Amino acid sequence: MQRTWVPHRMTYVTSGDERREPDAECPFCAVPKKTDAEGLIVARGEFAYVVMNLYPYNSGHLLVCPYRHIPTYDLANDEEVLEIAHLTQRAMRVLERVSNTAGCNIGMNQGEVAGAGVAGHLHQHIVPRWFGDSNFLPIIGKTKPVPQLLGDLRQLLADAWFAD
């Protein structure tokens, strides 16, 4: 039997299926108060920021979040919508340069019923994709191998963010 090293998944083991406490601070409101390295922030804009996903579907899975605590895209103002779009475009270019991506899945899950893990705070997923990046492990082993530590990849992406 082969083993796949996926240390970021330890959070699932230690936290179980418990939901966040109702009075706990929103994680997307808490992250910008941290240093970039501590919060895994790749880039900060005026109205939104780019952060590594703690539970990535693929290596380099990013989230674009407005600073303002709003639950759905239709509540975002024009400045937030524009900056989320520009940060998304930039993230795609940086991921392609740093990680040689072949494409990206981009999307927002609006509300808990739609699959939003943090339904109270709008966030857009950018999931990098490569040919052959899917295999049997997510189905059989219920594990998605991620070959790079989040902090290491965050540093590479942050360094490349303003390279142009």
Secondary structure by P-SEA (a helix, b strand, c coil): cbbbbbccaaaaaaccccccccccccaaaaaaacccccccccccccccccccccccccccbbbbbbcccccccccccaaaaaaaaaaaaaaaaaaaaaccccbbbbbcccccccccccccbbbbbbbbbcccccccccccccbbbbcccaaaaaaaaaaacccc
